[in-house]
Amino acid sequence: MADIITASMIVIGDEILSGRTKDKNIGHLADVMTAIGIDLKEVRIVPDDEDEIVAAVNALRAHTTYLFTTGGIGPTHDDITADSVSKAFGVPCDYDERAYAMLEAHYAARGIEFTEARKRMARMPRGATHIDNPVSLAPGFNIGNVYVMAGVPAIFQAMLDNVVPGLKTGQKLLSATVHCPFGEGTIGGPLGEIQKAFPDTIIGSYPKYLDGAFWTELVVRARSQEVLDEAAAAVQAMVDGLGPKPD
């Protein structure tokens, strides 16, 4: 199990919890993590509240290889992620010299005042390293196993692209899909027995409804092709043994 690398995610922002903003980052992170062999184990959505963010950061960074956060690193008063992550690590939140200089030059070149609000985007925990932002320049940061990135999807995706090459990756999950014309109520019992017989697999059942009929998509996941094939064959045999397809 030593080659299994895990990740967690915290989505930060009152606007997500209120429904004003629809999150697009969870699915993207899940896709990327799956593609590189990292298991995304947990996602939490927390408000713009320092105590809530600190508690979530300390909880999740302790039991996954990597923790990714999105949101709350902009210029406004409720952008408190940098302060909260600093508090979680017990270090000051300072102006980062490199980030400050980059932003100062950026705004000067555009003839825009480098206000106190804009300066906030140069703050990060002491000892953190930059996550480059090729879209709008203001960097994210990495401290320990925590990667703090913007909530704007285009910026988050660009930052994640810069993070991924430096991550440890694990053995990828393989998958096989078995079509089942029966609903979950019919297959729940025998499918559970197959899961017990193949503890090194993850077997998911996904109910579908089409043309007035229920059916189920069964997905078997494993890291070993041999185990995957055996478990998928057992699932297929279970489906075949249920008798004729319902009308």
PyRosetta script that sets phi, psi and omega in degrees:
from pyrosetta import init, pose_from_sequence

init()
pose = pose_from_sequence("MADIITASMIVIGDEILSGRTKDKNIGHLADVMTAIGIDLKEVRIVPDDEDEIVAAVNALRAHTTYLFTTGGIGPTHDDITADSVSKAFGVPCDYDERAYAMLEAHYAARGIEFTEARKRMARMPRGATHIDNPVSLAPGFNIGNVYVMAGVPAIFQAMLDNVVPGLKTGQKLLSATVHCPFGEGTIGGPLGEIQKAFPDTIIGSYPKYLDGAFWTELVVRARSQEVLDEAAAAVQAMVDGLGPKPD")
pose.set_psi(1, -1.4)
pose.set_omega(1, -174.4)
pose.set_phi(2, -65.6)
pose.set_psi(2, -23.4)
pose.set_omega(2, -176.7)
pose.set_phi(3, -90.5)
pose.set_psi(3, 7.8)
pose.set_omega(3, 177.8)
pose.set_phi(4, -88.0)
pose.set_psi(4, 116.7)
pose.set_omega(4, -179.7)
pose.set_phi(5, -104.9)
pose.set_psi(5, 135.3)
pose.set_omega(5, -175.0)
pose.set_phi(6, -120.9)
pose.set_psi(6, 159.0)
pose.set_omega(6, 178.5)
pose.set_phi(7, -142.1)
pose.set_psi(7, 157.4)
pose.set_omega(7, 172.1)
pose.set_phi(8, -137.4)
pose.set_psi(8, 170.4)
pose.set_omega(8, -174.8)
pose.set_phi(9, -145.7)
pose.set_psi(9, 140.6)
pose.set_omega(9, 171.6)
pose.set_phi(10, -120.6)
pose.set_psi(10, 123.6)
pose.set_omega(10, 174.5)
pose.set_phi(11, -100.8)
pose.set_psi(11, 122.1)
pose.set_omega(11, -171.0)
pose.set_phi(12, -111.5)
pose.set_psi(12, 128.6)
pose.set_omega(12, 173.5)
pose.set_phi(13, 150.8)
pose.set_psi(13, 128.0)
pose.set_omega(13, 174.7)
pose.set_phi(14, -58.6)
pose.set_psi(14, -32.1)
pose.set_omega(14, -175.6)
pose.set_phi(15, -67.5)
pose.set_psi(15, -26.6)
pose.set_omega(15, 176.1)
pose.set_phi(16, -72.9)
pose.set_psi(16, -45.7)
pose.set_omega(16, -177.6)
pose.set_phi(17, -68.0)
pose.set_psi(17, -28.4)
pose.set_omega(17, 179.6)
pose.set_phi(18, -82.7)
pose.set_psi(18, -14.1)
pose.set_omega(18, -177.4)
pose.set_phi(19, 88.9)
pose.set_psi(19, -3.4)
pose.set_omega(19, -179.7)
pose.set_phi(20, -63.3)
pose.set_psi(20, -37.2)
pose.set_omega(20, 177.2)
pose.set_phi(21, -116.9)
pose.set_psi(21, 133.3)
pose.set_omega(21, 179.2)
pose.set_phi(22, -95.9)
pose.set_psi(22, 122.6)
pose.set_omega(22, -177.5)
pose.set_phi(23, -66.7)
pose.set_psi(23, 135.1)
pose.set_omega(23, 175.5)
pose.set_phi(24, -122.7)
pose.set_psi(24, 1.6)
pose.set_omega(24, -173.0)
pose.set_phi(25, -91.1)
pose.set_psi(25, -28.2)
pose.set_omega(25, -178.3)
pose.set_phi(26, -61.6)
pose.set_psi(26, -49.7)
pose.set_omega(26, -178.9)
pose.set_phi(27, -61.8)
pose.set_psi(27, -38.9)
pose.set_omega(27, -179.9)
pose.set_phi(28, -65.8)
pose.set_psi(28, -45.1)
pose.set_omega(28, 178.7)
pose.set_phi(29, -62.1)
pose.set_psi(29, -42.5)
pose.set_omega(29, 179.4)
pose.set_phi(30, -59.3)
pose.set_psi(30, -44.6)
pose.set_omega(30, 178.8)
pose.set_phi(31, -60.4)
pose.set_psi(31, -45.7)
pose.set_omega(31, -177.5)
pose.set_phi(32, -67.4)
pose.set_psi(32, -44.0)
pose.set_omega(32, -179.8)
pose.set_phi(33, -62.3)
pose.set_psi(33, -44.0)
pose.set_omega(33, 178.2)
pose.set_phi(34, -60.5)
pose.set_psi(34, -40.6)
pose.set_omega(34, -177.1)
pose.set_phi(35, -65.1)
pose.set_psi(35, -28.7)
pose.set_omega(35, -177.1)
pose.set_phi(36, -106.7)
pose.set_psi(36, 9.5)
pose.set_omega(36, 173.8)
pose.set_phi(37, 82.9)
pose.set_psi(37, 28.4)
pose.set_omega(37, 175.5)
pose.set_phi(38, -112.5)
pose.set_psi(38, 131.4)
pose.set_omega(38, -179.0)
pose.set_phi(39, -86.8)
pose.set_psi(39, 115.9)
pose.set_omega(39, 173.5)
pose.set_phi(40, -79.5)
pose.set_psi(40, 112.3)
pose.set_omega(40, -170.8)
pose.set_phi(41, -95.4)
pose.set_psi(41, -30.4)
pose.set_omega(41, -174.5)
pose.set_phi(42, -157.7)
pose.set_psi(42, 144.5)
pose.set_omega(42, 173.7)
pose.set_phi(43, -130.4)
pose.set_psi(43, 131.6)
pose.set_omega(43, 174.7)
pose.set_phi(44, -121.4)
pose.set_psi(44, 143.2)
pose.set_omega(44, 173.0)
pose.set_phi(45, -111.8)
pose.set_psi(45, 122.3)
pose.set_omega(45, -175.4)
pose.set_phi(46, -126.1)
pose.set_psi(46, 154.2)
pose.set_omega(46, -179.6)
pose.set_phi(47, -77.9)
pose.set_psi(47, 176.4)
pose.set_omega(47, 176.2)
pose.set_phi(48, -78.9)
pose.set_psi(48, 69.6)
pose.set_omega(48, -177.6)
pose.set_phi(49, -135.5)
pose.set_psi(49, 121.7)
pose.set_omega(49, -172.7)
pose.set_phi(50, -58.0)
pose.set_psi(50, -46.6)
pose.set_omega(50, -178.3)
pose.set_phi(51, -61.7)
pose.set_psi(51, -39.6)
pose.set_omega(51, 179.5)
pose.set_phi(52, -65.9)
pose.set_psi(52, -41.8)
pose.set_omega(52, -179.3)
pose.set_phi(53, -67.4)
pose.set_psi(53, -45.3)
pose.set_omega(53, 180.0)
pose.set_phi(54, -59.2)
pose.set_psi(54, -45.7)
pose.set_omega(54, -178.8)
pose.set_phi(55, -62.8)
pose.set_psi(55, -42.3)
pose.set_omega(55, -179.6)
pose.set_phi(56, -67.3)
pose.set_psi(56, -42.9)
pose.set_omega(56, 179.6)
pose.set_phi(57, -60.8)
pose.set_psi(57, -47.9)
pose.set_omega(57, -177.7)
pose.set_phi(58, -67.5)
pose.set_psi(58, -33.3)
pose.set_omega(58, 178.9)
pose.set_phi(59, -69.8)
pose.set_psi(59, -47.4)
pose.set_omega(59, -172.5)
pose.set_phi(60, -79.4)
pose.set_psi(60, -35.1)
pose.set_omega(60, -179.4)
pose.set_phi(61, -68.7)
pose.set_psi(61, -19.1)
pose.set_omega(61, -178.0)
pose.set_phi(62, -79.1)
pose.set_psi(62, -23.3)
pose.set_omega(62, -174.8)
pose.set_phi(63, -125.9)
pose.set_psi(63, 12.1)
pose.set_omega(63, 169.3)
pose.set_phi(64, -131.7)
pose.set_psi(64, 156.5)
pose.set_omega(64, -178.0)
pose.set_phi(65, -62.1)
pose.set_psi(65, -42.1)
pose.set_omega(65, -179.0)
pose.set_phi(66, -132.4)
pose.set_psi(66, 147.9)
pose.set_omega(66, 172.4)
pose.set_phi(67, -126.3)
pose.set_psi(67, 129.0)
pose.set_omega(67, 177.4)
pose.set_phi(68, -112.9)
pose.set_psi(68, 136.3)
pose.set_omega(68, 173.6)
pose.set_phi(69, -120.5)
pose.set_psi(69, 149.2)
pose.set_omega(69, 174.7)
pose.set_phi(70, -131.3)
pose.set_psi(70, 140.6)
pose.set_omega(70, 174.7)
pose.set_phi(71, 97.8)
pose.set_psi(71, 153.9)
pose.set_omega(71, 171.7)
pose.set_phi(72, 81.3)
pose.set_psi(72, 25.0)
pose.set_omega(72, 177.6)
pose.set_phi(73, -120.9)
pose.set_psi(73, 25.3)
pose.set_omega(73, 179.0)
pose.set_phi(74, -89.5)
pose.set_psi(74, -160.0)
pose.set_omega(74, -172.7)
pose.set_phi(75, -94.7)
pose.set_psi(75, -2.2)
pose.set_omega(75, -172.2)
pose.set_phi(76, -93.7)
pose.set_psi(76, 170.3)
pose.set_omega(76, -173.7)
pose.set_phi(77, -62.7)
pose.set_psi(77, -27.9)
pose.set_omega(77, -178.0)
pose.set_phi(78, -91.3)
pose.set_psi(78, 6.0)
pose.set_omega(78, 174.3)
pose.set_phi(79, -86.9)
pose.set_psi(79, 87.0)
pose.set_omega(79, -170.7)
pose.set_phi(80, -116.1)
pose.set_psi(80, 16.1)
pose.set_omega(80, -177.1)
pose.set_phi(81, -64.8)
pose.set_psi(81, -42.8)
pose.set_omega(81, -179.4)
pose.set_phi(82, -60.5)
pose.set_psi(82, -44.5)
pose.set_omega(82, 178.1)
pose.set_phi(83, -62.3)
pose.set_psi(83, -41.9)
pose.set_omega(83, -175.8)
pose.set_phi(84, -69.1)
pose.set_psi(84, -42.6)
pose.set_omega(84, 178.7)
pose.set_phi(85, -67.2)
pose.set_psi(85, -37.3)
pose.set_omega(85, 175.0)
pose.set_phi(86, -58.8)
pose.set_psi(86, -44.4)
pose.set_omega(86, 179.5)
pose.set_phi(87, -64.7)
pose.set_psi(87, -39.0)
pose.set_omega(87, 179.1)
pose.set_phi(88, -61.7)
pose.set_psi(88, -34.9)
pose.set_omega(88, -179.7)
pose.set_phi(89, -92.2)
pose.set_psi(89, -6.1)
pose.set_omega(89, 178.9)
pose.set_phi(90, 70.3)
pose.set_psi(90, 35.4)
pose.set_omega(90, 179.2)
pose.set_phi(91, -128.6)
pose.set_psi(91, 158.2)
pose.set_omega(91, 178.3)
pose.set_phi(92, -67.2)
pose.set_psi(92, 155.2)
pose.set_omega(92, 172.3)
pose.set_phi(93, -104.4)
pose.set_psi(93, 109.6)
pose.set_omega(93, -173.0)
pose.set_phi(94, -117.4)
pose.set_psi(94, 163.9)
pose.set_omega(94, 165.9)
pose.set_phi(95, -68.3)
pose.set_psi(95, 126.0)
pose.set_omega(95, 176.2)
pose.set_phi(96, -83.2)
pose.set_psi(96, 125.5)
pose.set_omega(96, -173.0)
pose.set_phi(97, -59.2)
pose.set_psi(97, -44.8)
pose.set_omega(97, -177.8)
pose.set_phi(98, -66.1)
pose.set_psi(98, -44.8)
pose.set_omega(98, 179.8)
pose.set_phi(99, -63.9)
pose.set_psi(99, -41.2)
pose.set_omega(99, -179.8)
pose.set_phi(100, -60.8)
pose.set_psi(100, -46.9)
pose.set_omega(100, -178.2)
pose.set_phi(101, -64.9)
pose.set_psi(101, -40.7)
pose.set_omega(101, 179.5)
pose.set_phi(102, -62.4)
pose.set_psi(102, -47.4)
pose.set_omega(102, -177.8)
pose.set_phi(103, -68.6)
pose.set_psi(103, -39.6)
pose.set_omega(103, 178.9)
pose.set_phi(104, -59.9)
pose.set_psi(104, -45.7)
pose.set_omega(104, 179.6)
pose.set_phi(105, -67.2)
pose.set_psi(105, -37.2)
pose.set_omega(105, -179.3)
pose.set_phi(106, -61.8)
pose.set_psi(106, -47.8)
pose.set_omega(106, -178.1)
pose.set_phi(107, -73.0)
pose.set_psi(107, -34.3)
pose.set_omega(107, 177.4)
pose.set_phi(108, -62.7)
pose.set_psi(108, -41.3)
pose.set_omega(108, -179.7)
pose.set_phi(109, -64.6)
pose.set_psi(109, -25.5)
pose.set_omega(109, -179.9)
pose.set_phi(110, -97.0)
pose.set_psi(110, -0.1)
pose.set_omega(110, -179.7)
pose.set_phi(111, 69.4)
pose.set_psi(111, 29.7)
pose.set_omega(111, -178.4)
pose.set_phi(112, -111.5)
pose.set_psi(112, 137.7)
pose.set_omega(112, -178.9)
pose.set_phi(113, -65.5)
pose.set_psi(113, 135.5)
pose.set_omega(113, 177.5)
pose.set_phi(114, -88.1)
pose.set_psi(114, 82.6)
pose.set_omega(114, -172.4)
pose.set_phi(115, -75.4)
pose.set_psi(115, 168.8)
pose.set_omega(115, 177.1)
pose.set_phi(116, -59.6)
pose.set_psi(116, -36.3)
pose.set_omega(116, 178.6)
pose.set_phi(117, -63.0)
pose.set_psi(117, -44.7)
pose.set_omega(117, -179.7)
pose.set_phi(118, -68.6)
pose.set_psi(118, -32.2)
pose.set_omega(118, 177.7)
pose.set_phi(119, -62.1)
pose.set_psi(119, -27.4)
pose.set_omega(119, 179.6)
pose.set_phi(120, -56.6)
pose.set_psi(120, -28.6)
pose.set_omega(120, -177.9)
pose.set_phi(121, -73.3)
pose.set_psi(121, -6.0)
pose.set_omega(121, 176.4)
pose.set_phi(122, -96.8)
pose.set_psi(122, 2.9)
pose.set_omega(122, -178.1)
pose.set_phi(123, -91.3)
pose.set_psi(123, 138.9)
pose.set_omega(123, 177.0)
pose.set_phi(124, -159.4)
pose.set_psi(124, 165.6)
pose.set_omega(124, -179.8)
pose.set_phi(125, -60.5)
pose.set_psi(125, 142.2)
pose.set_omega(125, 177.9)
pose.set_phi(126, -60.2)
pose.set_psi(126, 130.5)
pose.set_omega(126, -179.4)
pose.set_phi(127, 93.7)
pose.set_psi(127, -5.6)
pose.set_omega(127, 179.2)
pose.set_phi(128, -73.8)
pose.set_psi(128, 156.5)
pose.set_omega(128, 175.3)
pose.set_phi(129, -112.6)
pose.set_psi(129, 156.1)
pose.set_omega(129, -174.6)
pose.set_phi(130, -74.7)
pose.set_psi(130, 146.0)
pose.set_omega(130, 161.1)
pose.set_phi(131, -110.0)
pose.set_psi(131, 113.7)
pose.set_omega(131, -174.3)
pose.set_phi(132, -63.5)
pose.set_psi(132, 145.9)
pose.set_omega(132, -179.3)
pose.set_phi(133, -122.4)
pose.set_psi(133, 95.9)
pose.set_omega(133, -177.9)
pose.set_phi(134, -76.4)
pose.set_psi(134, -6.2)
pose.set_omega(134, -176.6)
pose.set_phi(135, -91.1)
pose.set_psi(135, -53.8)
pose.set_omega(135, -176.2)
pose.set_phi(136, -128.9)
pose.set_psi(136, 14.1)
pose.set_omega(136, 171.4)
pose.set_phi(137, 77.6)
pose.set_psi(137, -47.0)
pose.set_omega(137, -176.1)
pose.set_phi(138, -56.0)
pose.set_psi(138, 120.7)
pose.set_omega(138, -171.6)
pose.set_phi(139, -80.6)
pose.set_psi(139, 157.5)
pose.set_omega(139, 161.9)
pose.set_phi(140, -87.4)
pose.set_psi(140, -168.5)
pose.set_omega(140, 178.8)
pose.set_phi(141, -154.1)
pose.set_psi(141, 160.0)
pose.set_omega(141, 178.0)
pose.set_phi(142, -124.0)
pose.set_psi(142, 130.1)
pose.set_omega(142, 173.1)
pose.set_phi(143, -139.2)
pose.set_psi(143, 127.8)
pose.set_omega(143, -175.0)
pose.set_phi(144, 59.6)
pose.set_psi(144, -129.4)
pose.set_omega(144, 178.2)
pose.set_phi(145, -101.2)
pose.set_psi(145, 20.1)
pose.set_omega(145, -176.6)
pose.set_phi(146, -109.1)
pose.set_psi(146, 130.1)
pose.set_omega(146, -179.9)
pose.set_phi(147, -117.9)
pose.set_psi(147, 116.4)
pose.set_omega(147, -173.2)
pose.set_phi(148, -106.4)
pose.set_psi(148, 120.2)
pose.set_omega(148, -173.2)
pose.set_phi(149, -133.8)
pose.set_psi(149, 166.9)
pose.set_omega(149, -177.5)
pose.set_phi(150, -69.2)
pose.set_psi(150, 159.0)
pose.set_omega(150, 177.8)
pose.set_phi(151, -88.8)
pose.set_psi(151, -22.5)
pose.set_omega(151, 178.2)
pose.set_phi(152, -63.0)
pose.set_psi(152, 121.6)
pose.set_omega(152, -170.7)
pose.set_phi(153, -54.0)
pose.set_psi(153, -43.4)
pose.set_omega(153, -178.7)
pose.set_phi(154, -63.1)
pose.set_psi(154, -37.8)
pose.set_omega(154, 179.7)
pose.set_phi(155, -74.1)
pose.set_psi(155, -42.3)
pose.set_omega(155, 176.9)
pose.set_phi(156, -57.0)
pose.set_psi(156, -46.6)
pose.set_omega(156, -178.2)
pose.set_phi(157, -63.3)
pose.set_psi(157, -40.6)
pose.set_omega(157, 179.0)
pose.set_phi(158, -66.5)
pose.set_psi(158, -41.8)
pose.set_omega(158, 177.3)
pose.set_phi(159, -63.5)
pose.set_psi(159, -43.2)
pose.set_omega(159, -179.6)
pose.set_phi(160, -61.8)
pose.set_psi(160, -37.7)
pose.set_omega(160, 176.4)
pose.set_phi(161, -57.7)
pose.set_psi(161, -33.9)
pose.set_omega(161, 179.7)
pose.set_phi(162, -79.6)
pose.set_psi(162, -22.3)
pose.set_omega(162, -178.7)
pose.set_phi(163, -83.3)
pose.set_psi(163, -41.5)
pose.set_omega(163, -170.0)
pose.set_phi(164, -53.4)
pose.set_psi(164, -42.8)
pose.set_omega(164, -178.1)
pose.set_phi(165, -60.0)
pose.set_psi(165, -21.4)
pose.set_omega(165, -178.5)
pose.set_phi(166, -95.0)
pose.set_psi(166, 1.9)
pose.set_omega(166, -177.4)
pose.set_phi(167, -89.5)
pose.set_psi(167, 146.5)
pose.set_omega(167, 168.5)
pose.set_phi(168, -72.8)
pose.set_psi(168, 139.8)
pose.set_omega(168, 178.8)
pose.set_phi(169, -119.2)
pose.set_psi(169, 154.2)
pose.set_omega(169, -177.8)
pose.set_phi(170, -110.6)
pose.set_psi(170, -172.9)
pose.set_omega(170, 177.7)
pose.set_phi(171, -73.5)
pose.set_psi(171, 129.0)
pose.set_omega(171, -174.2)
pose.set_phi(172, -74.1)
pose.set_psi(172, 146.6)
pose.set_omega(172, 173.8)
pose.set_phi(173, -75.2)
pose.set_psi(173, 132.6)
pose.set_omega(173, 173.1)
pose.set_phi(174, -95.9)
pose.set_psi(174, 157.3)
pose.set_omega(174, -178.6)
pose.set_phi(175, -142.5)
pose.set_psi(175, 153.4)
pose.set_omega(175, 174.5)
pose.set_phi(176, -139.8)
pose.set_psi(176, 143.3)
pose.set_omega(176, -177.8)
pose.set_phi(177, -114.7)
pose.set_psi(177, 134.1)
pose.set_omega(177, 177.7)
pose.set_phi(178, -120.3)
pose.set_psi(178, 124.9)
pose.set_omega(178, 177.2)
pose.set_phi(179, -79.2)
pose.set_psi(179, 133.0)
pose.set_omega(179, 178.6)
pose.set_phi(180, -127.7)
pose.set_psi(180, 121.3)
pose.set_omega(180, -177.6)
pose.set_phi(181, -79.8)
pose.set_psi(181, 1.2)
pose.set_omega(181, -178.8)
pose.set_phi(182, -103.3)
pose.set_psi(182, 158.8)
pose.set_omega(182, 176.3)
pose.set_phi(183, -78.9)
pose.set_psi(183, 169.9)
pose.set_omega(183, -176.3)
pose.set_phi(184, -64.6)
pose.set_psi(184, -29.7)
pose.set_omega(184, -180.0)
pose.set_phi(185, -62.2)
pose.set_psi(185, -29.3)
pose.set_omega(185, -179.8)
pose.set_phi(186, -80.4)
pose.set_psi(186, -37.7)
pose.set_omega(186, -172.0)
pose.set_phi(187, -99.1)
pose.set_psi(187, -7.3)
pose.set_omega(187, -172.7)
pose.set_phi(188, -54.5)
pose.set_psi(188, -46.9)
pose.set_omega(188, -177.9)
pose.set_phi(189, -64.7)
pose.set_psi(189, -59.2)
pose.set_omega(189, -178.9)
pose.set_phi(190, -63.1)
pose.set_psi(190, -32.4)
pose.set_omega(190, 178.5)
pose.set_phi(191, -66.2)
pose.set_psi(191, -38.8)
pose.set_omega(191, 176.9)
pose.set_phi(192, -61.8)
pose.set_psi(192, -36.4)
pose.set_omega(192, 178.0)
pose.set_phi(193, -66.9)
pose.set_psi(193, -37.8)
pose.set_omega(193, 177.2)
pose.set_phi(194, -65.2)
pose.set_psi(194, -41.0)
pose.set_omega(194, 177.9)
pose.set_phi(195, -59.4)
pose.set_psi(195, -41.4)
pose.set_omega(195, 177.7)
pose.set_phi(196, -63.7)
pose.set_psi(196, -36.5)
pose.set_omega(196, -178.4)
pose.set_phi(197, -73.5)
pose.set_psi(197, -21.1)
pose.set_omega(197, -179.1)
pose.set_phi(198, -126.4)
pose.set_psi(198, 73.2)
pose.set_omega(198, -174.6)
pose.set_phi(199, -67.1)
pose.set_psi(199, -16.3)
pose.set_omega(199, 179.4)
pose.set_phi(200, -88.5)
pose.set_psi(200, 11.7)
pose.set_omega(200, 177.0)
pose.set_phi(201, -117.0)
pose.set_psi(201, 164.5)
pose.set_omega(201, 169.5)
pose.set_phi(202, -120.1)
pose.set_psi(202, 118.9)
pose.set_omega(202, -178.1)
pose.set_phi(203, -113.8)
pose.set_psi(203, 119.5)
pose.set_omega(203, -179.5)
pose.set_phi(204, -112.6)
pose.set_psi(204, 145.3)
pose.set_omega(204, 175.2)
pose.set_phi(205, -121.5)
pose.set_psi(205, 131.9)
pose.set_omega(205, -172.7)
pose.set_phi(206, -127.3)
pose.set_psi(206, 102.8)
pose.set_omega(206, -176.1)
pose.set_phi(207, -66.7)
pose.set_psi(207, 142.5)
pose.set_omega(207, 179.2)
pose.set_phi(208, -128.7)
pose.set_psi(208, 157.4)
pose.set_omega(208, 176.9)
pose.set_phi(209, -138.1)
pose.set_psi(209, 120.0)
pose.set_omega(209, -177.5)
pose.set_phi(210, -146.5)
pose.set_psi(210, 131.8)
pose.set_omega(210, 176.3)
pose.set_phi(211, 52.9)
pose.set_psi(211, 41.5)
pose.set_omega(211, 175.1)
pose.set_phi(212, 79.7)
pose.set_psi(212, 8.1)
pose.set_omega(212, -178.1)
pose.set_phi(213, -128.8)
pose.set_psi(213, 144.8)
pose.set_omega(213, 174.8)
pose.set_phi(214, -92.5)
pose.set_psi(214, 142.6)
pose.set_omega(214, 170.5)
pose.set_phi(215, -148.3)
pose.set_psi(215, 175.6)
pose.set_omega(215, -173.7)
pose.set_phi(216, -135.8)
pose.set_psi(216, 134.8)
pose.set_omega(216, 172.6)
pose.set_phi(217, -96.4)
pose.set_psi(217, 122.1)
pose.set_omega(217, -178.8)
pose.set_phi(218, -106.2)
pose.set_psi(218, 125.1)
pose.set_omega(218, -178.0)
pose.set_phi(219, -119.9)
pose.set_psi(219, 124.5)
pose.set_omega(219, 178.6)
pose.set_phi(220, -107.0)
pose.set_psi(220, 131.0)
pose.set_omega(220, 179.4)
pose.set_phi(221, -125.4)
pose.set_psi(221, 139.8)
pose.set_omega(221, 177.9)
pose.set_phi(222, -159.7)
pose.set_psi(222, 161.8)
pose.set_omega(222, 177.8)
pose.set_phi(223, -92.6)
pose.set_psi(223, -14.3)
pose.set_omega(223, 178.0)
pose.set_phi(224, -106.9)
pose.set_psi(224, 129.1)
pose.set_omega(224, 179.0)
pose.set_phi(225, -62.7)
pose.set_psi(225, -38.6)
pose.set_omega(225, -179.6)
pose.set_phi(226, -63.0)
pose.set_psi(226, -47.4)
pose.set_omega(226, 179.0)
pose.set_phi(227, -63.6)
pose.set_psi(227, -41.6)
pose.set_omega(227, 179.1)
pose.set_phi(228, -59.3)
pose.set_psi(228, -47.3)
pose.set_omega(228, -178.2)
pose.set_phi(229, -62.1)
pose.set_psi(229, -42.4)
pose.set_omega(229, -179.2)
pose.set_phi(230, -65.4)
pose.set_psi(230, -44.8)
pose.set_omega(230, -178.8)
pose.set_phi(231, -67.3)
pose.set_psi(231, -42.8)
pose.set_omega(231, 179.5)
pose.set_phi(232, -63.3)
pose.set_psi(232, -37.2)
pose.set_omega(232, 177.8)
pose.set_phi(233, -65.4)
pose.set_psi(233, -38.4)
pose.set_omega(233, 178.0)
pose.set_phi(234, -65.6)
pose.set_psi(234, -39.5)
pose.set_omega(234, 177.8)
pose.set_phi(235, -65.6)
pose.set_psi(235, -44.0)
pose.set_omega(235, 179.3)
pose.set_phi(236, -62.2)
pose.set_psi(236, -41.4)
pose.set_omega(236, 178.8)
pose.set_phi(237, -63.8)
pose.set_psi(237, -37.7)
pose.set_omega(237, 177.2)
pose.set_phi(238, -61.5)
pose.set_psi(238, -45.9)
pose.set_omega(238, 179.5)
pose.set_phi(239, -63.0)
pose.set_psi(239, -46.0)
pose.set_omega(239, -178.8)
pose.set_phi(240, -62.9)
pose.set_psi(240, -31.1)
pose.set_omega(240, -177.8)
pose.set_phi(241, -79.9)
pose.set_psi(241, -4.1)
pose.set_omega(241, -178.5)
pose.set_phi(242, -80.6)
pose.set_psi(242, -3.8)
pose.set_omega(242, 177.1)
pose.set_phi(243, 98.8)
pose.set_psi(243, -168.4)
pose.set_omega(243, -177.6)
pose.set_phi(244, -64.6)
pose.set_psi(244, 151.0)
pose.set_omega(244, 178.3)
pose.set_phi(245, -64.2)
pose.set_psi(245, 143.6)
pose.set_omega(245, 179.0)
pose.set_phi(246, -67.4)
pose.set_psi(246, 152.0)
pose.set_omega(246, 179.6)
pose.set_phi(247, -69.1)
pose.dump_pdb("model.pdb")
